[in-house]
Structure formats: structure tokens, C-alpha cells
């Protein structure tokens, strides 16, 4: 035991200078995985593993090697805690207690609830807002993209939505050109991360930059129209809440009860924001529809 403790202390110092996650660089972890694979992941032992593996695990793509990594991760975490060291990360992630085939059950459930909230509010929006509203199709498209695309796409589409609301209703050609520019930016961004180098630092800086553009543009429009359009206060609250809650993503701590980490908390806390944002979209779309009808009557 003293020998293992000494190795853990030495590794803790070395990992601070080296790249990669501390947990998966631990010799105890690597030896455990190697031994587990030799005993369970070949020949008759592999057939035995597959026969006793739950069907939902195999359908989700969990392999014998994955199972070895999972079990050895907890062996290593136990050693760290036993020797009084901080919980390490493994392969860039904190250790999570698996539920069914979900490696991060709280984040998975929170993502599902986020999608459900968006779907419920989208259905409400489509029920109460006629399709003839000037912003109807743009808002509906935004809702679907929020559920199915990555963070960069959501932010860029939010900027596009803001452009449509602030400029595009009077100058559709400007919106078309701006949409092409955003699509080009997204293509370059995704191509660089996928084909050249997946740089976490660059991705973070890029998302922060376009996020600031999104926040400043929406807030400027809201403040400019707050007296004429009382419902923009909802948009102000949404923008400020999202900016504040996004700070949760910067926190880095081992998951509470091995389930709840900063990312999961962020997902959970943003669920009510969807409700408020769609409430703003509904009020604003109905306002634009009424304004359009009034102009038509005057003509």
C-alpha cells in the first residue's frame, strides 16, 4: 500500500506538468485496464462477457474495453480517496456513476428536459401565433435548431434571429447577405475543428466572441425599444440569465454524488429560460402581426 501511495504522489506532481488527464495516466489505472482486457475481452471470456451484458448496453455501443475502463476508473478513484488525494479526471472527464447506458445521467436527463421544454413551448407558440406573423417561420426554425445543433450554431442562429428582428423586416436583402456570411463563418469554424485541429481554447474563444455579439445586439435592441415594447423586458431577463448561468460552465469540480456536475447544473438551470424566451417570442410575434394588420387597414 505504501508503494502505491508513493506512486500516486509522484504522479500527482508529474501530471501537473504533463498534458492529458491525471487519472488515465495513472499506472494503477493502466495496469488494471490491461489486466481486465486480457482476462475478459478475448476468446471464451469475451463470449461470456457478451452473454451477460444487458441488451441495452450492447445496443448503446458499450464494449468490453469500455467496461474495463469504467471499472478500473473506480478502482483508481478509490485509491486516490483512500490516500487523501483529490479526485482525478479520466480522458478529460470527471468520473460519473453510470445509470443504464448513460455515462453522465444527470446531463442526459437535463438535456432531455431542455428539449422537452423547447418542444412544449414551440407547440404553444404554433398554437397561439398565426403563421402569417412576420417572425413565425424564423422563430420555428430557431426552435428546431436549438434542439438539434451545437452551441455555435445556436448562438449564430440567435444572432441571425436578432438581425431579422432588427433589420430584416425592412431590408430582407441585408438579411440574406448576413445569413450567407454566418453560414460561411460556421462552415470555416466546423471545418477547422474537424479537419485541421480540434482546439478547445479556440472553440471557447470563438463561442465567447459570438456570444458577446449576440448579447450586445439583443440588449441594445431591447433598451432602444423598452418604452415602446414592454414585452422586451422578458428578452432582457433571458439574455442576462443566460450570460450569468453560462458562468457555471467555467466551474470545474468533481460531480456531486458522482452524478451532478457543473454542466448538468447549467442544463437544469436553463430549462425555465426556454419558457421565458418563447413567451417573449409569442408576445413579439403577436405584436408584429397586429402592427402588420393595422398598416394593411390604413393602406
N, C-alpha and C positions, 0 to 999 in steps of 0.2 A: 504493500500500500504506500509506503514511503517513497518507493521508486516512482510510482505513478504520480504521486503528488509533486515530486520534483520535476517530472516531465511536463506536468500541467503548468507549473510556474514558469519554466523555461519557455514553453510555447506561448504563454500569455505575453511575455516580453517580446518574443520574436514576431508574433502576429501583429503587434502594434506597428512594426516597421515594414511588414510584408503586405502584399496585396492579397485579396481573397478573404474568405470568411474564416474566422478563428476555429469554429467547430469542425469543419470538414478538413482542416489542415492538421487536426489533432491525430497523432499516431494511433491512439487508442481507438478512435473512430475508424480510421482506415484499416487497421488490423481486424477490427470487428466486422466491417463490411466484407473484406476479403475472405475471412473465415466463413462468414454466413453464406456467401455466394458459393464457395467450394462445397459446403455441406448441403445446400438446399436448391441450388439453381442449375443443376445439370443431372442428366441421366434419370434414374428412377426417383431420386429426391425431387427433381423438378416436376415430374408427373404427379407425385404425391402432393406437392405444393398446389398445383393447379386443381387437383381434385378436391382439396379442402378450401380453396379460395372462394369466397362468396361470388355469385354471378355478377352482382353489381360492381364489384371491384375489377373483375376482368373486363367488363364492358367499358368501364371508365379508363382502362388502359394501365392499371396498376400491375407492374411486373414483379417478378421475384426479386430482382435487383432493387426496385423501388421499396419493396417491403423490408429488405435488409437495411437499406439506408435509414428507413423510418425507425426500425427497432434499435439500430446502433446509435442513432441520434439521441434516443432517450437514455441509452447506457452511458453515453458521454456526458449528457446533461446531468445525470445522477452523480457522476464522478466530480464534476465541477461544483455542484451544490454541496456535496459531501466534504469537499476540501475548502469550502468557503469562497469560491471564485464566482464571478458574475456569469450569468447565463450567456453562452456564445451563440452566434448566428451560424447557420449551416447553408452553404450555397446561396448566400445573400439574403437569407430569410431567417426570422426567428423560429424557434421550434413551436409547432402548434399540435394540439391534441386532435387527432383525426376523428371525424364523425362520418360514418358510412364511407363514401369515397371522397369526401371533401377534406382537403388538407387544411384549409382555412375556413371552417364552418361559419364563423360569425360574419366574415366578409362576404361569403357566398350568400348567406341569408339577407344581409343588409343590401347587397346588390339586387337580389330578387325583390325586396320590399321597395327599393328605389324604382325599379322597373314597373312594379305594380302600381305605385303611386302615380307615376307618369302615365300609365295606361288608363287608370281611373279618371285622372284629370283630363286626359285627351278625349275620352268618351264624353265627359261632361262638357268640354269645350265644343265638341262637334254637335252636341245636343242643343246647346243654348245659343251658339253663334251660327247664323246662316252662312252658307258657302259664298254668298255674294259679298261678304265683308272683304275689304281690300287686303287685309292681313291674313285671311283664313288659311289659304294654301301654304303660305310661308310658315305659319305657326305649326300647322300639322306636320309639315316636313321636318321642322326643327324637333318636334317631339319624337318622331321615329328615329332620327339620327342620334338623339340623346341616349336612346336605349341601346343602339347597335354599334356605335362608333367610339373611337378612342377619345381621350381627353382633348388632344389637339384639335380634332375635328369638331368636337362640341364647342370649344371656345371660338374657333374660326367661324362656325355657323352662327354662333351668338353675335359675333361682330357683323356678319352678313345680315342677320335679322335686324340689328340696330341700324345698319345702313339703309335697309329697305324702309324702316320706320321713319328715319330722319331725313332721308334724301330721296329714296326711290319712288315714293308715291308721286312726286312731282317730276322726277328725272329718271325714268326707267333705263335709259341708255347708260347712265352713270353706274347704276346698279349692275347691269350686265357686264360692264368692263371691270368693275370691282370684284364681281363673282369670279371672273376668269383669273384675276390676279390672286385671289385667295386659293383657288384650285391649283394654280401653279406653285404657290408657296407650300401648300400641303403635299403636293407631289414631290417637290425637291426635299422637303423635310423627311417624308417617309422613305424616299429612295436613299437618302444619305444614311439613315439609321438602319435600313435593311440591307443595302448593298455595299456600303463603304465601311461604316463603323457604327456600332451601337454605343453611343456616348451618352451615359446617364447625365453627366454635367451639362452637355449641350442641350439635351432634351429638356432638362429642368429650366435652364436659362430661356430657351425658346418659349416654353409654356408660360413662364412668368412674364415675358415680354408681351406676348399676345394677350395674356390675361390682364395686364395693366392697360393696354389699349382698349380692351373690352370694358373694363371698369370705368375708365375715364370718359369714354364716349357715352356710355349709358348714363352715368351720373351727370354729365354736362347737359344731356338732353332732358333728364328729369328735373334738374334745377331750373333750367330755362323754361320749362312748361308746368312747374308745380302749381302756380296760381290758376292757370287756365285748365289744367287737367289734374284734379285732386287725386285720381287713382294712381298717378305716377309714384306716389309715396310708397306703394307696395313694391314697385320696382327698385326704389332706393333701398328699402329694407332687404330685399333679396340680394342685391349686389353687395351690400355691406356684410350681410350674413355669410355669403359665400366666401368673401375675402377673409373674414375672421375665422370661419371654420376651416379654411384651407391651411391655416397655420397648424392644425392638427397633423397634417401630413408631414410636417417638419419634425414632429416629435418622434423619438426613437427609443422605445422601451420594450422589454420582453412582454409578451401577451399576458394579460391578467387571467388567472385560472387556465393558462395555456390556450386561451380561445380569443380573448378580446384585445386587439392591438389598436394603435392609433389610426390605422387605415380603416378598420372596421367601425371605430367610433365616428370617424369622419363620414362614412357612408350612412350610418344610422342617423346622425345629426342633420344630414341634408334632406332627409325624407320630407319633413314639413315644408322645406323651402320650395319643393316642387309644387305643393298645393298653393302656396302664396304666389308663385310666379305664374301659374296658369290662371289664377284669379285675376292677376294684372292683365294677362293676355286677353282674357274674356272681356273685362271691362273696357280695355283699349279697342278691341275689335268691334264691340258694340257701339262705342263712341264714334269710330271711323265710319261705321255703317250708317249711323244716324246723320253724321255730317255729310256723307255722300248723298243720302236721300234728300236732305234739306237743300243741297245745291241743285239737285235734279229738279226739285219743285220750283226753285227760283228761276231756273232756265225755262 
